[in-house]
Amino acid sequence: MKKKIAAIASIIIILAIVGYILFFQGKKESTTYTYGEVTQGNLNVTITSSGTLEALSTVDVGTQVSGTIAKLFVDFNSEVKKGQLLAILDTVNLSSQVREAKAGLIKSQAEYNQKNVINERNKKLFEKNFISELDLLQSQTDVESARGNLRSAEIALEKAKTNLGYAYIHAPISGKIINRSVEQGQTVAASLSAPTLFTIAEDLSSMRIMANVDESDIGQIKEGQHVSFTVQSYSDRTFEGEVTQIRLKSSVSSNVVNYTVVINAANKEKLLLPGMTATVDFYCDHRENVLLIPNTALRFEPSETMLSEIKKNMDKDIASLPDSIKNRFKKMPPSPFPGSTANGTKVSKENMTKIYYKDSNGNYKMGVAITGLTDGKNTEIISSRELKKGMKIIIGTQDNSSSNSTKKTTSSSPQNGPPPMMM
């Protein structure tokens, strides 16, 4: 009986121990850190905008006279030369106006000749005192009036001929027809404004982008600046361009002030078409062959446990140094401090940051770095005693729980203030 009781008691103790382990160990959490790498390469700082592609020179071809389109000689995408005949308006009415103007000119010429003969005769009669001076003055006035009517008739004939010439629509420039607004037999009216019949793009081997840049970024855009852009039709290709003009007239959209930036781009393959939407990157600054760290490393904030371990490691490192080096470090300033310069860059609280990593012995350490440009993904390291190419640095944490199979990666907000002194 006693053996049975002892066995039962042993089982109860074992179950209690197992329950304790399962319960309390299931509640225990461990932290795993995620790492990034210090790399070396080029960094481009860009401003992104969008705009519409169009030909460098586009001309709308219209008509100054009304009429019916009698003949069309070109269609969409037709290549045309300067002076080439594009269309003809019906010339019946215009030709009759020319004939009418010619008849009016003949009539005015006859009246002028008649008044001139009468005036010559009256001059002779006046010399012989057969007519008064008033009669002579009247005949001279009739001659001048007839001369004016003759001139008006000549102008009317010129105008009628010019209007007849306007019935023949010619290309003002060489290029390609990118739009045709009329059909054969259609009537066009030019009473108030010249209707557009064709749109000609002069040269599609070069295009331009009219990009909108808001006022917060326009100060970084300069003429001659290099840009790259993409279009949806060829999303896997990048095209190059150059800023040629920054227009001073602004526009307001959704309470944002925008300026138009003109970008010229080569189009030798004729892949870019008028009207395409381009996503443009303006290259504002550039760094070559510099140390780079992921921006997530700048946002990492260590736990109290890590900070405590880092401090212990720092104290241990300091304690292991010879007294001569300890005294030298005491006299030296800490790693770069605000107000000094590093590689020509002024050091301030904003561009100093703390980076956390593990050394070769597996100890957590903290380094100080002076940062420079950023492209939103990586940041340039201007100066640092600790960071080297290929080094693994901490960029976040993964909280692992044995009672839970999920993992959560976290990163902290940017650090404020100068870093502590590094030895």
C-alpha positions as CSV (number, residue, x, y, z in Angstrom):
1,M,0.0,0.0,0.0
2,K,2.8,2.3,0.9
3,K,4.5,1.6,-2.4
4,K,1.3,2.4,-4.3
5,I,1.0,5.7,-2.4
6,A,4.6,6.5,-3.1
7,A,4.2,5.8,-6.8
8,I,1.1,8.0,-7.0
9,A,2.9,10.8,-5.2
10,S,5.9,10.5,-7.7
11,I,3.5,10.7,-10.6
12,I,1.9,13.8,-9.2
13,I,5.3,15.4,-8.6
14,I,6.4,14.6,-12.2
15,L,3.1,16.0,-13.6
16,A,3.5,19.2,-11.6
17,I,7.1,19.6,-12.8
18,V,6.0,19.1,-16.4
19,G,3.1,21.5,-16.0
20,Y,5.4,24.1,-14.5
21,I,7.8,23.8,-17.4
22,L,5.1,23.9,-20.0
23,F,3.4,26.9,-18.4
24,F,6.3,29.1,-17.4
25,Q,8.6,28.2,-20.3
26,G,5.6,28.8,-22.7
27,K,5.4,32.3,-21.3
28,K,9.1,33.1,-21.7
29,E,10.0,35.2,-24.8
30,S,13.3,35.5,-26.6
31,T,14.4,38.2,-29.0
32,T,16.1,37.5,-32.3
33,Y,17.7,40.4,-34.2
34,T,17.6,40.9,-38.0
35,Y,20.7,42.1,-39.7
36,G,21.6,44.3,-42.7
37,E,24.9,44.8,-44.4
38,V,27.2,47.8,-44.8
39,T,27.7,48.0,-48.6
40,Q,29.8,50.2,-50.9
41,G,28.5,51.7,-54.0
42,N,26.8,54.7,-55.7
43,L,24.0,56.8,-54.3
44,N,21.5,58.9,-56.4
45,V,19.2,61.4,-54.8
46,T,16.2,61.9,-57.1
47,I,13.0,63.8,-57.3
48,T,10.1,62.0,-58.9
49,S,7.4,63.7,-61.0
50,S,5.2,62.9,-64.0
51,G,4.4,64.6,-67.3
52,T,3.1,64.2,-70.8
53,L,5.2,63.5,-73.9
54,E,4.8,65.7,-76.9
55,A,6.6,66.6,-80.1
56,L,9.2,69.4,-79.9
57,S,7.2,71.4,-82.6
58,T,3.6,70.8,-83.3
59,V,1.6,72.9,-85.8
60,D,-2.2,73.0,-86.2
61,V,-3.2,73.5,-89.9
62,G,-6.4,75.3,-90.4
63,T,-8.3,77.2,-93.1
64,Q,-9.1,80.9,-93.4
65,V,-12.1,80.4,-95.7
66,S,-15.3,78.4,-95.4
67,G,-16.3,75.6,-97.7
68,T,-16.7,71.9,-98.3
69,I,-13.7,69.6,-98.3
70,A,-13.5,68.5,-102.0
71,K,-10.4,66.4,-101.8
72,L,-8.1,64.9,-99.1
73,F,-4.6,63.8,-100.0
74,V,-3.2,62.7,-96.5
75,D,-4.3,60.5,-93.6
76,F,-3.2,59.9,-90.1
77,N,0.5,59.2,-89.7
78,S,1.3,60.4,-93.3
79,E,4.7,61.8,-93.8
80,V,4.5,65.3,-95.4
81,K,7.0,67.8,-96.8
82,K,6.8,71.6,-96.4
83,G,4.5,73.0,-99.1
84,Q,2.9,69.7,-99.9
85,L,-0.8,69.8,-100.8
86,L,-2.9,68.3,-98.1
87,A,-6.5,69.1,-99.1
88,I,-8.6,71.2,-101.4
89,L,-11.8,73.0,-100.6
90,D,-14.6,73.3,-103.1
91,T,-13.6,76.3,-105.3
92,V,-16.9,77.0,-107.1
93,N,-17.9,79.9,-105.0
94,L,-14.4,81.2,-104.6
95,S,-13.8,81.1,-108.4
96,S,-17.0,83.0,-109.0
97,Q,-15.8,85.7,-106.5
98,V,-12.6,86.0,-108.5
99,R,-14.6,86.5,-111.8
100,E,-16.9,89.0,-110.1
101,A,-13.9,90.9,-108.8
102,K,-12.4,91.0,-112.3
103,A,-15.6,92.3,-113.7
104,G,-15.7,95.0,-111.1
105,L,-12.1,96.0,-111.9
106,I,-13.0,96.3,-115.6
107,K,-15.9,98.5,-114.7
108,S,-13.9,100.7,-112.4
109,Q,-11.1,101.0,-115.0
110,A,-13.7,102.2,-117.6
111,E,-15.2,104.8,-115.2
112,Y,-11.7,106.1,-114.4
113,N,-10.8,106.4,-118.0
114,Q,-14.1,108.3,-118.7
115,K,-13.6,110.7,-115.7
116,N,-10.0,111.3,-116.7
117,V,-10.9,112.2,-120.4
118,I,-13.6,114.6,-119.1
119,N,-11.2,116.2,-116.7
120,E,-8.6,116.8,-119.5
121,R,-11.3,118.4,-121.7
122,N,-12.4,120.6,-118.8
123,K,-8.9,121.8,-118.3
124,K,-8.8,123.2,-121.9
125,L,-12.3,124.7,-121.5
126,F,-11.2,126.4,-118.3
127,E,-8.2,127.9,-120.0
128,K,-10.6,129.5,-122.6
129,N,-12.9,130.6,-119.8
130,F,-15.8,128.4,-121.1
131,I,-16.3,126.8,-117.7
132,S,-16.0,128.0,-114.2
133,E,-13.3,127.0,-111.7
134,L,-15.9,125.1,-109.7
135,D,-16.7,122.9,-112.7
136,L,-13.0,122.2,-113.2
137,L,-12.7,121.3,-109.5
138,Q,-15.7,118.9,-109.7
139,S,-14.2,117.1,-112.7
140,Q,-10.9,116.7,-110.9
141,T,-12.8,115.3,-107.8
142,D,-14.5,112.8,-110.1
143,V,-11.2,111.6,-111.4
144,E,-9.8,111.1,-107.9
145,S,-13.0,109.3,-106.8
146,A,-12.8,107.1,-109.9
147,R,-9.1,106.3,-109.2
148,G,-10.1,105.3,-105.6
149,N,-12.8,103.0,-106.9
150,L,-10.3,101.5,-109.3
151,R,-7.8,100.8,-106.5
152,S,-10.6,99.2,-104.4
153,A,-11.5,97.0,-107.4
154,E,-7.9,95.9,-107.7
155,I,-7.7,95.1,-104.0
156,A,-11.0,93.1,-104.2
157,L,-9.5,91.1,-107.0
158,E,-6.4,90.4,-105.0
159,K,-8.5,89.3,-102.0
160,A,-10.6,87.0,-104.2
161,K,-7.5,85.4,-105.7
162,T,-6.0,85.0,-102.2
163,N,-9.2,83.4,-100.9
164,L,-9.1,81.1,-103.8
165,G,-5.5,80.2,-102.9
166,Y,-6.6,79.5,-99.4
167,A,-8.8,76.7,-100.7
168,Y,-5.6,74.7,-101.4
169,I,-4.3,73.6,-98.0
170,H,-0.5,73.1,-97.9
171,A,1.8,71.8,-95.2
172,P,3.6,74.7,-93.4
173,I,6.3,72.4,-92.1
174,S,7.8,68.9,-92.8
175,G,6.7,66.2,-90.4
176,K,4.0,63.6,-89.7
177,I,0.2,64.0,-89.5
178,I,-0.7,63.1,-86.0
179,N,-4.3,64.2,-86.2
180,R,-6.9,64.8,-89.0
181,S,-10.1,66.5,-87.9
182,V,-12.1,66.4,-91.2
183,E,-13.4,64.0,-93.8
184,Q,-13.9,64.5,-97.5
185,G,-17.3,66.2,-98.1
186,Q,-17.3,67.8,-94.7
187,T,-18.2,71.6,-94.5
188,V,-15.9,73.8,-92.5
189,A,-16.9,77.3,-91.3
190,A,-14.2,79.9,-90.7
191,S,-16.5,82.8,-89.8
192,L,-15.2,83.4,-86.3
193,S,-12.0,81.3,-86.0
194,A,-9.9,79.1,-88.3
195,P,-11.0,75.5,-87.8
196,T,-8.2,73.0,-87.3
197,L,-8.0,70.5,-90.2
198,F,-4.6,68.7,-89.4
199,T,-2.0,68.6,-86.7
200,I,1.6,68.1,-87.9
201,A,4.4,67.0,-85.6
202,E,7.7,68.3,-87.1
203,D,10.1,65.7,-85.9
204,L,9.3,62.7,-83.7
205,S,13.0,61.6,-83.4
206,S,13.1,64.1,-80.5
207,M,10.4,64.5,-77.9
208,R,9.9,66.7,-74.9
209,I,8.1,66.1,-71.6
210,M,6.1,68.8,-69.8
211,A,6.6,67.7,-66.2
212,N,4.9,69.3,-63.2
213,V,7.2,69.8,-60.2
214,D,5.7,71.2,-56.9
215,E,7.2,74.3,-55.2
216,S,8.9,72.3,-52.5
217,D,11.2,70.6,-55.0
218,I,11.5,73.2,-57.8
219,G,14.6,74.7,-56.1
220,Q,16.6,71.6,-56.8
221,I,15.8,71.5,-60.5
222,K,18.4,73.2,-62.8
223,E,18.7,73.6,-66.6
224,G,21.0,70.9,-68.0
225,Q,20.1,68.5,-65.2
226,H,20.1,64.8,-66.2
227,V,16.8,62.9,-65.9
228,S,15.6,59.4,-66.5
229,F,12.0,58.4,-67.2
230,T,9.8,55.5,-67.9
231,V,6.5,55.0,-69.7
232,Q,3.9,52.4,-69.1
233,S,4.1,50.9,-72.6
234,Y,7.8,50.0,-72.0
235,S,8.0,49.6,-68.2
236,D,11.1,47.5,-68.5
237,R,13.1,50.3,-70.3
238,T,14.5,53.5,-68.9
239,F,14.9,56.5,-71.2
240,E,17.2,59.5,-70.7
241,G,16.6,63.2,-71.0
242,E,17.8,66.7,-70.0
243,V,16.1,69.7,-68.5
244,T,16.0,72.5,-71.0
245,Q,13.6,75.0,-69.5
246,I,11.9,75.8,-66.2
247,R,8.8,77.9,-66.9
248,L,8.1,80.7,-64.4
249,K,4.3,80.6,-64.7
250,S,2.8,78.4,-62.0
251,S,-0.4,76.5,-61.7
252,V,-2.3,75.4,-58.6
253,S,-3.8,72.0,-58.3
254,S,-5.4,70.8,-55.1
255,N,-3.8,73.7,-53.2
256,V,-0.4,72.7,-54.5
257,V,1.7,75.1,-56.5
258,N,3.3,73.4,-59.5
259,Y,5.8,74.6,-62.1
260,T,6.2,73.2,-65.6
261,V,9.7,71.8,-66.4
262,V,10.5,71.0,-70.0
263,I,12.7,68.0,-70.7
264,N,14.1,67.0,-74.0
265,A,14.6,63.4,-74.9
266,A,15.9,61.5,-77.9
267,N,13.5,59.2,-79.7
268,K,15.6,57.6,-82.4
269,E,13.7,54.3,-82.2
270,K,10.3,56.1,-82.4
271,L,9.1,54.2,-79.3
272,L,7.9,57.3,-77.5
273,L,4.5,58.7,-78.8
274,P,2.8,62.0,-78.2
275,G,0.4,61.9,-75.3
276,M,2.2,59.2,-73.3
277,T,2.5,59.7,-69.6
278,A,6.1,59.7,-68.3
279,T,7.3,59.1,-64.8
280,V,10.4,61.2,-64.4
281,D,13.3,61.0,-62.0
282,F,15.4,64.2,-61.7
283,Y,19.0,63.4,-60.5
284,C,19.6,66.1,-57.8
285,D,22.8,64.8,-56.2
286,H,25.1,61.8,-56.6
287,R,27.8,60.0,-54.6
288,E,30.2,57.4,-56.0
289,N,31.9,54.6,-54.2
290,V,30.6,55.4,-50.7
291,L,29.6,53.3,-47.7
292,L,25.9,52.7,-47.5
293,I,23.7,51.4,-44.7
294,P,19.9,50.5,-44.9
295,N,17.7,53.2,-43.5
296,T,16.1,50.6,-41.2
297,A,19.3,50.6,-39.2
298,L,18.8,54.3,-38.4
299,R,15.4,53.6,-37.0
300,F,16.4,50.7,-34.8
301,E,16.2,51.3,-31.0
302,P,17.7,48.7,-28.7
303,S,16.0,47.2,-25.7
304,E,17.2,48.0,-22.1
305,T,18.7,44.5,-22.0
306,M,20.8,45.2,-25.1
307,L,21.9,48.6,-23.8
308,S,22.9,47.1,-20.5
309,E,25.0,44.4,-22.3
310,I,26.6,47.0,-24.6
311,K,27.6,49.1,-21.5
312,K,29.2,46.0,-19.9
313,N,31.1,45.3,-23.0
314,M,32.3,48.9,-23.3
315,D,33.4,48.8,-19.6
316,K,35.2,45.5,-20.2
317,D,37.0,46.9,-23.3
318,I,38.0,50.0,-21.4
319,A,39.3,48.0,-18.5
320,S,41.4,45.9,-20.7
321,L,43.2,48.9,-22.2
322,P,46.7,50.0,-20.9
323,D,46.7,53.0,-18.6
324,S,48.6,55.1,-21.2
325,I,45.8,54.6,-23.7
326,K,43.1,55.2,-21.1
327,N,44.7,58.6,-20.2
328,R,45.0,59.5,-23.9
329,F,41.2,58.7,-24.5
330,K,40.3,60.9,-21.5
331,K,42.1,63.8,-23.1
332,M,40.6,63.2,-26.6
333,P,37.1,64.4,-27.5
334,P,34.5,61.8,-28.2
335,S,33.8,60.7,-31.7
336,P,32.9,63.6,-33.9
337,F,30.8,66.2,-32.1
338,P,28.4,68.9,-33.3
339,G,30.3,71.8,-34.8
340,S,33.2,69.9,-36.2
341,T,33.6,68.7,-39.8
342,A,34.1,65.3,-41.4
343,N,35.2,64.9,-45.0
344,G,34.0,68.5,-45.6
345,T,30.6,68.0,-44.0
346,K,29.6,69.9,-41.0
347,V,28.6,67.7,-38.1
348,S,25.3,68.3,-36.4
349,K,22.8,66.4,-34.2
350,E,20.7,65.7,-37.3
351,N,23.5,63.8,-39.2
352,M,24.9,61.9,-36.3
353,T,23.5,58.4,-35.5
354,K,24.1,55.3,-33.5
355,I,24.5,51.9,-35.2
356,Y,24.3,48.6,-33.4
357,Y,26.1,45.4,-34.3
358,K,27.7,42.2,-33.1
359,D,31.5,41.9,-33.0
360,S,33.5,38.9,-34.0
361,N,33.2,37.5,-30.5
362,G,29.4,37.7,-30.6
363,N,29.2,40.7,-28.2
364,Y,26.7,43.5,-28.9
365,K,28.4,46.8,-29.7
366,M,27.4,50.4,-30.6
367,G,29.1,52.5,-33.2
368,V,28.8,56.2,-34.1
369,A,28.4,57.4,-37.7
370,I,28.0,60.7,-39.5
371,T,25.4,60.3,-42.3
372,G,25.1,62.1,-45.6
373,L,22.7,61.8,-48.5
374,T,19.8,59.3,-48.6
375,D,17.7,58.0,-51.4
376,G,14.9,56.9,-49.1
377,K,16.3,53.3,-48.9
378,N,20.0,53.6,-48.2
379,T,22.0,56.3,-46.4
380,E,25.6,57.5,-47.1
381,I,28.1,57.0,-44.3
382,I,30.5,60.0,-44.3
383,S,32.6,58.9,-41.4
384,S,32.6,56.2,-38.8
385,R,35.3,54.4,-36.7
386,E,33.5,51.2,-36.5
387,L,31.6,50.6,-39.7
388,K,33.3,48.7,-42.5
389,K,32.2,47.3,-45.8
390,G,30.6,43.9,-45.4
391,M,29.8,44.4,-41.7
392,K,26.5,43.0,-40.4
393,I,24.5,45.6,-38.5
394,I,21.2,45.3,-36.6
395,I,18.1,46.6,-38.4
396,G,15.2,45.2,-36.4
397,T,14.0,42.5,-34.1
398,Q,11.9,39.3,-34.3
399,D,9.9,38.5,-31.1
400,N,9.7,34.7,-30.8
401,S,7.4,33.1,-28.3
402,S,7.3,29.3,-27.7
403,S,3.6,29.5,-27.1
404,N,3.0,31.2,-30.3
405,S,4.4,30.3,-33.8
406,T,4.1,33.8,-35.2
407,K,7.1,36.2,-35.7
408,K,6.9,40.0,-35.7
409,T,9.7,42.1,-37.1
410,T,10.0,45.6,-35.5
411,S,12.0,48.7,-36.0
412,S,12.0,51.8,-33.8
413,S,11.6,55.5,-34.5
414,P,14.6,57.6,-35.4
415,Q,16.9,58.4,-32.6
416,N,17.2,62.0,-31.3
417,G,20.2,63.7,-29.8
418,P,23.9,63.1,-30.1
419,P,25.3,59.6,-29.3
420,P,27.2,58.9,-26.2
421,M,31.0,59.0,-26.1
422,M,32.7,56.1,-27.9
423,M,36.1,54.9,-26.9
